[in-house]
Amino acid sequence: MTRPTADRVIDGRDMEPPEPFVNTMEALDSIGPGERLLLLIGREPLPLYRALELNGFAWETGRSADGSFEVSIWRKQP
C-alpha cells in the first residue's frame, strides 16, 4: 500500500488501548480543512470509526505489508 500524504502522523502500533484513540481524537482538534492525519495501528480501530463519523470526519483504511493498519483521516467538506 502506498502511504497517503499526511500533515500529522500518530504511530499507535506500540501504544496500549485507549491511548491511540485518545491521541487521535486530540490531534483531530488541531487539523484544519484540507489537512490529513495518519494513524498507524496494529489492529483495525473499529470504535474509532463511529467517533469519526459522529464528529464530521471521513477516513480511508488500508493494510500494510506487516499486517498493521493505516487510517488516513480528514474533515468532511460542509
N, CA, C and O atoms as a GROMACS GRO file, in nm:
protein
  312
    1MET      N    1   0.084  -0.118   0.000
    1MET     CA    2   0.000   0.000   0.000
    1MET      C    3   0.088   0.124   0.000
    1MET      O    4   0.187   0.129   0.073
    2THR      N    5   0.054   0.222  -0.079
    2THR     CA    6   0.125   0.349  -0.081
    2THR      C    7   0.070   0.436   0.030
    2THR      O    8  -0.050   0.463   0.036
    3ARG      N    9   0.158   0.478   0.118
    3ARG     CA   10   0.114   0.558   0.232
    3ARG      C   11   0.066   0.694   0.185
    3ARG      O   12   0.138   0.763   0.111
    4PRO      N   13  -0.056   0.736   0.226
    4PRO     CA   14  -0.108   0.866   0.184
    4PRO      C   15  -0.029   0.980   0.248
    4PRO      O   16   0.033   0.963   0.353
    5THR      N   17  -0.031   1.095   0.184
    5THR     CA   18   0.034   1.212   0.239
    5THR      C   19  -0.044   1.258   0.361
    5THR      O   20  -0.167   1.263   0.358
    6ALA      N   21   0.026   1.293   0.469
    6ALA     CA   22  -0.040   1.337   0.591
    6ALA      C   23   0.031   1.459   0.647
    6ALA      O   24   0.152   1.474   0.633
    7ASP      N   25  -0.046   1.546   0.711
    7ASP     CA   26   0.010   1.663   0.778
    7ASP      C   27   0.059   1.627   0.917
    7ASP      O   28   0.143   1.695   0.975
    8ARG      N   29   0.004   1.518   0.971
    8ARG     CA   30   0.041   1.473   1.104
    8ARG      C   31   0.030   1.322   1.109
    8ARG      O   32  -0.061   1.265   1.047
    9VAL      N   33   0.120   1.255   1.181
    9VAL     CA   34   0.120   1.109   1.191
    9VAL      C   35   0.119   1.070   1.338
    9VAL      O   36   0.194   1.124   1.419
   10ILE      N   37   0.034   0.975   1.371
   10ILE     CA   38   0.035   0.914   1.505
   10ILE      C   39   0.070   0.768   1.486
   10ILE      O   40  -0.001   0.695   1.416
   11ASP      N   41   0.178   0.725   1.547
   11ASP     CA   42   0.217   0.584   1.541
   11ASP      C   43   0.169   0.517   1.668
   11ASP      O   44   0.233   0.525   1.773
   12GLY      N   45   0.055   0.451   1.658
   12GLY     CA   46  -0.006   0.386   1.774
   12GLY      C   47   0.025   0.239   1.783
   12GLY      O   48  -0.036   0.169   1.864
   13ARG      N   49   0.117   0.189   1.703
   13ARG     CA   50   0.143   0.045   1.699
   13ARG      C   51   0.198  -0.010   1.830
   13ARG      O   52   0.176  -0.128   1.861
   14ASP      N   53   0.269   0.072   1.907
   14ASP     CA   54   0.323   0.025   2.035
   14ASP      C   55   0.248   0.081   2.155
   14ASP      O   56   0.293   0.066   2.269
   15MET      N   57   0.134   0.146   2.130
   15MET     CA   58   0.055   0.203   2.238
   15MET      C   59  -0.049   0.101   2.287
   15MET      O   60  -0.093   0.014   2.212
   16GLU      N   61  -0.085   0.114   2.414
   16GLU     CA   62  -0.191   0.032   2.471
   16GLU      C   63  -0.324   0.106   2.460
   16GLU      O   64  -0.328   0.228   2.477
   17PRO      N   65  -0.434   0.035   2.432
   17PRO     CA   66  -0.565   0.099   2.428
   17PRO      C   67  -0.596   0.160   2.566
   17PRO      O   68  -0.562   0.100   2.667
   18PRO      N   69  -0.658   0.274   2.572
   18PRO     CA   70  -0.719   0.353   2.465
   18PRO      C   71  -0.630   0.465   2.414
   18PRO      O   72  -0.679   0.558   2.350
   19GLU      N   73  -0.499   0.458   2.440
   19GLU     CA   74  -0.408   0.566   2.404
   19GLU      C   75  -0.414   0.607   2.256
   19GLU      O   76  -0.418   0.726   2.228
   20PRO      N   77  -0.414   0.513   2.160
   20PRO     CA   78  -0.423   0.556   2.019
   20PRO      C   79  -0.552   0.633   1.990
   20PRO      O   80  -0.550   0.732   1.917
   21PHE      N   81  -0.663   0.587   2.046
   21PHE     CA   82  -0.792   0.654   2.026
   21PHE      C   83  -0.788   0.795   2.085
   21PHE      O   84  -0.827   0.892   2.019
   22VAL      N   85  -0.742   0.807   2.208
   22VAL     CA   86  -0.736   0.937   2.275
   22VAL      C   87  -0.642   1.032   2.201
   22VAL      O   88  -0.678   1.148   2.177
   23ASN      N   89  -0.525   0.986   2.164
   23ASN     CA   90  -0.428   1.071   2.092
   23ASN      C   91  -0.483   1.115   1.957
   23ASN      O   92  -0.461   1.228   1.914
   24THR      N   93  -0.553   1.025   1.890
   24THR     CA   94  -0.610   1.058   1.759
   24THR      C   95  -0.718   1.164   1.773
   24THR      O   96  -0.719   1.262   1.698
   25MET      N   97  -0.809   1.147   1.866
   25MET     CA   98  -0.917   1.244   1.884
   25MET      C   99  -0.861   1.381   1.924
   25MET      O  100  -0.911   1.484   1.878
   26GLU      N  101  -0.760   1.383   2.010
   26GLU     CA  102  -0.697   1.510   2.049
   26GLU      C  103  -0.630   1.576   1.929
   26GLU      O  104  -0.642   1.698   1.911
   27ALA      N  105  -0.561   1.498   1.847
   27ALA     CA  106  -0.492   1.554   1.730
   27ALA      C  107  -0.590   1.608   1.627
   27ALA      O  108  -0.561   1.706   1.559
   28LEU      N  109  -0.707   1.545   1.616
   28LEU     CA  110  -0.806   1.590   1.518
   28LEU      C  111  -0.861   1.728   1.552
   28LEU      O  112  -0.910   1.798   1.464
   29ASP      N  113  -0.853   1.767   1.677
   29ASP     CA  114  -0.897   1.902   1.717
   29ASP      C  115  -0.812   2.010   1.651
   29ASP      O  116  -0.857   2.123   1.636
   30SER      N  117  -0.690   1.975   1.612
   30SER     CA  118  -0.598   2.076   1.560
   30SER      C  119  -0.578   2.072   1.410
   30SER      O  120  -0.499   2.151   1.357
   31ILE      N  121  -0.646   1.982   1.338
   31ILE     CA  122  -0.628   1.982   1.193
   31ILE      C  123  -0.734   2.070   1.127
   31ILE      O  124  -0.849   2.074   1.169
   32GLY      N  125  -0.691   2.138   1.025
   32GLY     CA  126  -0.780   2.229   0.955
   32GLY      C  127  -0.834   2.167   0.828
   32GLY      O  128  -0.802   2.053   0.794
   33PRO      N  129  -0.916   2.243   0.757
   33PRO     CA  130  -0.970   2.195   0.629
   33PRO      C  131  -0.857   2.161   0.532
   33PRO      O  132  -0.761   2.236   0.518
   34GLY      N  133  -0.870   2.047   0.467
   34GLY     CA  134  -0.770   2.005   0.370
   34GLY      C  135  -0.650   1.934   0.431
   34GLY      O  136  -0.566   1.882   0.358
   35GLU      N  137  -0.640   1.930   0.563
   35GLU     CA  138  -0.529   1.859   0.628
   35GLU      C  139  -0.570   1.715   0.658
   35GLU      O  140  -0.688   1.683   0.671
   36ARG      N  141  -0.467   1.630   0.668
   36ARG     CA  142  -0.491   1.489   0.698
   36ARG      C  143  -0.408   1.443   0.815
   36ARG      O  144  -0.297   1.490   0.839
   37LEU      N  145  -0.465   1.350   0.888
   37LEU     CA  146  -0.397   1.283   0.998
   37LEU      C  147  -0.383   1.136   0.957
   37LEU      O  148  -0.478   1.078   0.905
   38LEU      N  149  -0.268   1.078   0.981
   38LEU     CA  150  -0.246   0.937   0.951
   38LEU      C  151  -0.222   0.863   1.082
   38LEU      O  152  -0.130   0.896   1.156
   39LEU      N  153  -0.305   0.764   1.109
   39LEU     CA  154  -0.290   0.679   1.227
   39LEU      C  155  -0.235   0.545   1.182
   39LEU      O  156  -0.292   0.479   1.095
   40LEU      N  157  -0.125   0.505   1.241
   40LEU     CA  158  -0.065   0.372   1.220
   40LEU      C  159  -0.098   0.290   1.344
   40LEU      O  160  -0.070   0.333   1.456
   41ILE      N  161  -0.159   0.173   1.324
   41ILE     CA  162  -0.204   0.096   1.440
   41ILE      C  163  -0.201  -0.053   1.408
   41ILE      O  164  -0.219  -0.094   1.293
   42GLY      N  165  -0.179  -0.134   1.510
   42GLY     CA  166  -0.163  -0.278   1.491
   42GLY      C  167  -0.290  -0.355   1.466
   42GLY      O  168  -0.285  -0.467   1.414
   43ARG      N  169  -0.404  -0.298   1.500
   43ARG     CA  170  -0.533  -0.366   1.476
   43ARG      C  171  -0.631  -0.265   1.419
   43ARG      O  172  -0.614  -0.144   1.438
   44GLU      N  173  -0.731  -0.313   1.350
   44GLU     CA  174  -0.827  -0.220   1.292
   44GLU      C  175  -0.904  -0.149   1.404
   44GLU      O  176  -0.961  -0.214   1.491
   45PRO      N  177  -0.905  -0.016   1.403
   45PRO     CA  178  -0.964   0.062   1.513
   45PRO      C  179  -1.116   0.082   1.497
   45PRO      O  180  -1.162   0.194   1.476
   46LEU      N  181  -1.191  -0.027   1.506
   46LEU     CA  182  -1.335  -0.021   1.482
   46LEU      C  183  -1.408   0.083   1.566
   46LEU      O  184  -1.493   0.153   1.511
   47PRO      N  185  -1.381   0.098   1.697
   47PRO     CA  186  -1.452   0.200   1.775
   47PRO      C  187  -1.424   0.343   1.726
   47PRO      O  188  -1.507   0.432   1.743
   48LEU      N  189  -1.308   0.364   1.666
   48LEU     CA  190  -1.273   0.497   1.617
   48LEU      C  191  -1.364   0.541   1.503
   48LEU      O  192  -1.397   0.659   1.493
   49TYR      N  193  -1.405   0.449   1.418
   49TYR     CA  194  -1.485   0.485   1.301
   49TYR      C  195  -1.615   0.555   1.338
   49TYR      O  196  -1.654   0.653   1.274
   50ARG      N  197  -1.682   0.506   1.439
   50ARG     CA  198  -1.809   0.568   1.482
   50ARG      C  199  -1.783   0.708   1.536
   50ARG      O  200  -1.859   0.800   1.507
   51ALA      N  201  -1.676   0.725   1.615
   51ALA     CA  202  -1.642   0.857   1.668
   51ALA      C  203  -1.610   0.954   1.554
   51ALA      O  204  -1.647   1.071   1.560
   52LEU      N  205  -1.540   0.907   1.452
   52LEU     CA  206  -1.508   0.991   1.338
   52LEU      C  207  -1.635   1.034   1.266
   52LEU      O  208  -1.651   1.151   1.231
   53GLU      N  209  -1.724   0.940   1.245
   53GLU     CA  210  -1.850   0.970   1.176
   53GLU      C  211  -1.931   1.074   1.253
   53GLU      O  212  -1.984   1.167   1.194
   54LEU      N  213  -1.940   1.057   1.383
   54LEU     CA  214  -2.019   1.149   1.466
   54LEU      C  215  -1.958   1.288   1.473
   54LEU      O  216  -2.029   1.386   1.499
   55ASN      N  217  -1.828   1.299   1.449
   55ASN     CA  218  -1.759   1.428   1.461
   55ASN      C  219  -1.726   1.492   1.327
   55ASN      O  220  -1.649   1.588   1.322
   56GLY      N  221  -1.782   1.441   1.218
   56GLY     CA  222  -1.767   1.506   1.088
   56GLY      C  223  -1.638   1.476   1.014
   56GLY      O  224  -1.591   1.559   0.935
   57PHE      N  225  -1.580   1.359   1.037
   57PHE     CA  226  -1.457   1.322   0.968
   57PHE      C  227  -1.482   1.207   0.870
   57PHE      O  228  -1.574   1.127   0.889
   58ALA      N  229  -1.401   1.202   0.767
   58ALA     CA  230  -1.400   1.092   0.672
   58ALA      C  231  -1.267   1.020   0.688
   58ALA      O  232  -1.172   1.076   0.743
   59TRP      N  233  -1.260   0.897   0.642
   59TRP     CA  234  -1.137   0.820   0.657
   59TRP      C  235  -1.126   0.716   0.548
   59TRP      O  236  -1.222   0.680   0.481
   60GLU      N  237  -1.004   0.669   0.534
   60GLU     CA  238  -0.973   0.560   0.442
   60GLU      C  239  -0.875   0.469   0.515
   60GLU      O  240  -0.775   0.515   0.568
   61THR      N  241  -0.904   0.340   0.517
   61THR     CA  242  -0.820   0.244   0.589
   61THR      C  243  -0.755   0.149   0.491
   61THR      O  244  -0.819   0.099   0.398
   62GLY      N  245  -0.627   0.125   0.513
   62GLY     CA  246  -0.553   0.028   0.433
   62GLY      C  247  -0.470  -0.060   0.524
   62GLY      O  248  -0.450  -0.030   0.641
   63ARG      N  249  -0.423  -0.168   0.467
   63ARG     CA  250  -0.342  -0.263   0.543
   63ARG      C  251  -0.199  -0.261   0.488
   63ARG      O  252  -0.179  -0.266   0.367
   64SER      N  253  -0.102  -0.254   0.577
   64SER     CA  254   0.039  -0.255   0.538
   64SER      C  255   0.087  -0.399   0.520
   64SER      O  256   0.021  -0.494   0.562
   65ALA      N  257   0.202  -0.411   0.458
   65ALA     CA  258   0.260  -0.544   0.434
   65ALA      C  259   0.287  -0.617   0.566
   65ALA      O  260   0.283  -0.740   0.570
   66ASP      N  261   0.314  -0.542   0.674
   66ASP     CA  262   0.341  -0.606   0.803
   66ASP      C  263   0.214  -0.642   0.880
   66ASP      O  264   0.222  -0.694   0.992
   67GLY      N  265   0.097  -0.616   0.821
   67GLY     CA  266  -0.029  -0.652   0.885
   67GLY      C  267  -0.091  -0.541   0.967
   67GLY      O  268  -0.204  -0.555   1.015
   68SER      N  269  -0.019  -0.430   0.985
   68SER     CA  270  -0.076  -0.318   1.060
   68SER      C  271  -0.170  -0.238   0.970
   68SER      O  272  -0.175  -0.259   0.849
   69PHE      N  273  -0.244  -0.148   1.031
   69PHE     CA  274  -0.342  -0.068   0.958
   69PHE      C  275  -0.296   0.076   0.950
   69PHE      O  276  -0.232   0.128   1.041
   70GLU      N  277  -0.330   0.141   0.839
   70GLU     CA  278  -0.303   0.283   0.818
   70GLU      C  279  -0.438   0.350   0.792
   70GLU      O  280  -0.508   0.318   0.696
   71VAL      N  281  -0.473   0.443   0.880
   71VAL     CA  282  -0.601   0.513   0.868
   71VAL      C  283  -0.574   0.660   0.838
   71VAL      O  284  -0.521   0.732   0.922
   72SER      N  285  -0.611   0.703   0.720
   72SER     CA  286  -0.597   0.842   0.680
   72SER      C  287  -0.730   0.912   0.711
   72SER      O  288  -0.837   0.866   0.669
   73ILE      N  289  -0.723   1.022   0.786
   73ILE     CA  290  -0.844   1.090   0.836
   73ILE      C  291  -0.841   1.236   0.795
   73ILE      O  292  -0.736   1.301   0.799
   74TRP      N  293  -0.958   1.288   0.755
   74TRP     CA  294  -0.970   1.430   0.719
   74TRP      C  295  -1.111   1.477   0.750
   74TRP      O  296  -1.203   1.396   0.766
   75ARG      N  297  -1.126   1.610   0.758
   75ARG     CA  298  -1.259   1.667   0.782
   75ARG      C  299  -1.343   1.658   0.656
   75ARG      O  300  -1.295   1.683   0.545
   76LYS      N  301  -1.470   1.621   0.674
   76LYS     CA  302  -1.564   1.620   0.561
   76LYS      C  303  -1.590   1.763   0.518
   76LYS      O  304  -1.590   1.855   0.600
   77GLN      N  305  -1.612   1.782   0.390
   77GLN     CA  306  -1.645   1.914   0.338
   77GLN      C  307  -1.791   1.943   0.372
   77GLN      O  308  -1.876   1.856   0.358
   78PRO      N  309  -1.821   2.067   0.417
   78PRO     CA  310  -1.960   2.101   0.451
   78PRO      C  311  -2.050   2.107   0.328
   78PRO      O  312  -2.169   2.135   0.341
   0.00000   0.00000   0.00000
